[in-house]
């Protein structure tokens, strides 16, 4: 399936080697495959994505969505704001189940890299080993192109871990001064893999180093390390005479296995900001208008209901306002678009 980008009403067709699919409640067996091209969206000029079909499965999904919406309109995505760690976009001409499936996929089905094993050699801090290991696991690591840059440990032939399926990090901090010292994610150092080391049982000869060549320079490093504008993650505090020395093994995974692999801090969407569909009628105590205030931004996208307007019992929501915030392991454009390379099936 291809994406045609429309800016200011002028149709363009960029080179996109991707499909964009999601399974709704009527087609839970559908798989999403092949990611879509990263958008360089301008904050000043919103862009539109019209999803068109070039495959039988994509055509079936598109036809179903059009039938649900009672027309022949194609699903579109309009990016309203794109920042370093968040994206705001409007998804139109789909049903509620489709929109919710995208939300769940962004939260739980996108592969990232996170610390999975910790070997603690020295720990004289006030925190027990388990606390420190848990905090290390929740530190976001740079995971750009993780679907191709690293293997799943379960798919690797190594006995425990190797450079093809894991990232090794070390930390060694000791306090020799008479004041409190913070141990943060900036103290974690990645051990660079040996590009010419070829262990046995790593697959075909042509596969040697394939994953390593697809990694970005800071792949596996803690997010924000070396960037003074981003505060590091605090691991623990130590005083004079205390020491912490450990080794971490980061592996690839998805948030269905553990929340530490989720690339998103928050994913939310809103629909029907003026409550024309009466979906929040039973969810207030005194006044629905005061307890469910109209969103300042989304409320401008739709016209409010008139006092004399008749209620449409057959109306369904088909416009959804998404807000996606990432933890820095992946960019927001990767979370929204490139995640469709990861096959999934409910």
N, C-alpha and C positions, 0 to 999 in steps of 0.2 A: 504494500500500500504506500502511496506517495503522498506527500504534503505539498500543496501549492500555496505559496505565500502571497497574500494580497496586501499591498500597502497603498493607502489613499485611493483604493478602488482600482489600482492598476495591477493586473495579474502578472506574476512572475513564476517561473518554475525552476527552483534551484536544484542542484544535484543532490538528491537524497537517496542513500542506499539503505532504506529502512522500511519497516512496517510499524504501524501503530495500532495495536489491537487491545481490547480489554473485554473480559467476559461479563455480561450482565446476568441478572437472575434467570433469564430465559435460556442462556447458553453458557452454563457453568463449565461445560467441557472445552470451551474455546481456550486457546493459548495465545498469549501475547508473545511476539517474537520480533527480533531485529529492531534495534533502537532507531529513533529518528534523529535527524541532524540537529546539532546544537544551534540555537537561534541567537544571533547577535542583535537582540532587541533594543531599539532606541527608546529611551524614556520619553522623548519628546513626540515620537510618532508611533502610535500603536500599530501592531502588525496582526494580521488575521491568518489563520491556518484553516484551509478547507480540506477535509479529509476525503480523498477519492479512492476508488477501488481499482486494484490491478490483480487481485487474486480471488479465487472462488470463495475462500473462507472469509476474506475481507468483504466481498460483495454480499455474502449471506448476512454478516454482522451489520453491515451498513443498511441493507434492505430491511432487516428486523427493526433497527433503530428508527428508520423512516416510517415504518408501519406503526410503531408505537406512538410516534409524534403526529400521525395522521397527515403526513405530507411527504414531499420529496426533497426537503431541505437537508443539506449535508451538515454533519457536525462541524463546528468551527471553534477555534481557540483564539481569543484576543488577549494579548499580553498588555496589561495596563501599567505594570511597574516591574522592573528587574534590577535587583541589587546584588551585592556580593553574596549575601546569605539568605535572600528571600525573593520570592516572585509572587506577583498578584496577577491573576488572569481570569478571564470569563470564558466558561465553557457553555456553548449553546447548541440547541437542537439535539439533545440527548435526554434520556429519562433519568429519574432519580437513582435507579439501581446501577445504571452505567456510571454516573458520577461518583457514587459511593464506592464502586469497585476500584476506580482510579485512586481514590483517597486511601483505601486499604492497601493497594499495591505500593503506593509511594511510601507508606509507613512500614510495610513488613516484607516486601519481596525484592528489594533492591540490594544487591551484594555490596558489602563494604569489608574493610579490614579492621579488626579489633583485637586487643590482647586477650588471648584465650588460656594461656598457661603462664604461671609465674613460679620461678625457682628462687626462693629467698635464701641467701647465704648468711647475711648478717642483718639483724633487726633488733636494735636496742631502743627503738622509739616507744612512745606510750601506746601506740596502736598495735593490736595483734596482727599476725600474718594475714588472717582472713579479711580483715578490714582493708588492709593495704592492697591485697589482690583484687578485691571488688572495686576499689577506687581506680586502680590501674585499668581494669577492663572497661570502665565507662569513659575513659579519655578518648575523644575522637581522633582518629588517625587519617591522614591524607589517603584517599582511596580512589582517585581518578582512574577511570578505565579499569576498575577492579575485575570486571567480568572477563577481561582478556589478559590482564597483567599478572594474574596469580591463579593457581589452581585451587580447587577445593581439596582440603586435606583428605577427605574420604575418596577422592578420585586419584590421589597420588600413590605411587608404588613404594614410597619411602616408609620405613618402619614407624617413625614418630613425626618428624618434620624435616624439611629441606628447604633450600633456597627457592624452589619452584612453587611451594605451597605455603610458605610462611615467611615472616619477617622477624628477625632477631633484634631485640632492643636491650640495652643494659643501663643500669643506674647505680651509681656509687657516690654517696654524699656523706660526709662526716663534718660535724661541727666542732671547731677548735676555739671558738670565741665565746665570750661570756654573755651572749645575747641570743635571742630566739632567731632561728633560721628556718625559712620556708623551703620545703622540697616540692617542686612543681613539675609539670610536664616538660618544662624546658630542660630538665636534668636528664631526660631520657634520650639516649643516643642510639641511632640505628647502626647495626653492624652491616657494612656493605657486603653483599654476596660476591664471591669470586666468580667472575664471568667465565673463566677458563677451567673451573673445576667441574668435571663431569662424572658424577658418581654412577655406579652401576644401577641397573633396573630403573631408569628414568624414562622409559619409553623408547620410541624410535630415534635413530641418530639425528634425523632432521628436526626433531622436536627440541633438541638441546638449546637452551637459552631463548626459546621463542617468547616465553612469558617475560623474561628479564628485559628484552628489547622494547617491550610495550609499556614499561613503567616510566612514569614521570620522575623528574630528578629527586623530588622530595617524597616519593611514594613510601607510605608507612611511617612517616615522621608525625609527631603530634601536631595537630592543627594549630597554626599561629606561632610555631617555634621560630624565633628570630625576628618576629614582627612586633615591634614595640607598641603598635596600636592595638594589639590583641593581648589581653591579660592571660597568663598561663593558668592551667588547672592546678589547684592546690592539692597535693597528695597528703602531706602531714607537716607538722612543725617539730623541730628538734632543738635541743639545748646542748651546751658544751658537754662533750664526752659521748654523745649519742651518734649512732651511725646506721645507715641503711645501704645495703648492697644486694642487688638482685638482678635476675635476667628474665626477660619476658619473651614469649613467643606469640606473635600476632598471626591470626589465620583469617581466612575468608569465610563469610557466613551471611545469613539474612536474619532479619528481626523475628521471623517466625521461630527461630531456634532460641534467640536471646535478644533482649532489647538493646544490648550494647552494639549490635550490628545495624541499628536503624540510622539512616542518614538524616532523618528529620527530627527537629525539635518539636514541631507542631505542624499538623496539616488539618485545615478546616475549610468548610465551604458553607455558603449561605444561599438560600433561594427565597423568592417571593418576599422581598424586604417589607412590602406594605401589607402582607398577610391577606392577600385577596383570596387565597385558597382556604383560609380559616384553619390552617394546620396547628396554630398555637392558641386556638380558642379555649381549650380546656386546660391550658397551662398557665393560668394566672389566678391570683387571689382576689384582687380588688378591681384593677383596671388593666386591660391588655395593652393599652397605648402607653401607659407609664412603665409597666413592667417589661414590655417588649418594644423598646424605642427603635425607631427606624435608623438603620445604619446611615451615617452621613455620606459615605461614598457610594454604597450600593443603592441607596434610596434615590439617587439622582439618575440611575440607569433605567428606572421604570416609572411609569405614571402612577400616582396614588389612586386609590379607588374613589369613585364619585359616590356621593350620598345616595343618588337615585340609580346606581348601577345594579343590575340584576346579578344574582350569584349564579355562576356557571358550575353545575355539579359535575360536569365531565372534564373540567380543566385539569391539566397536569403541569407540574413545573418542567420547564425545558431550558432554563437559563440558570447557571450556577456560578457563584463568585468564589473562587478559590484563593486561599492564602497559604503559601507553603514556606516554611522557615526551616533551614537546614542547620546542622551542627558544624558545618565546615568541612566534613569529610568528603562531601561531593558538592559541587555547585548546584544552585537551584535549577539551572537549565538541564543538568544531567539527571536530576531527580525526576523532572517532569517528562523529559523526552527520551534520553538514552536508556532509561531503565527498561524500556520495552524490548531490549535485546535479551533480557532474562526470561526464559520460558517458564510459564507457571500454569498450574492446572488445579482447580478446586476439587 
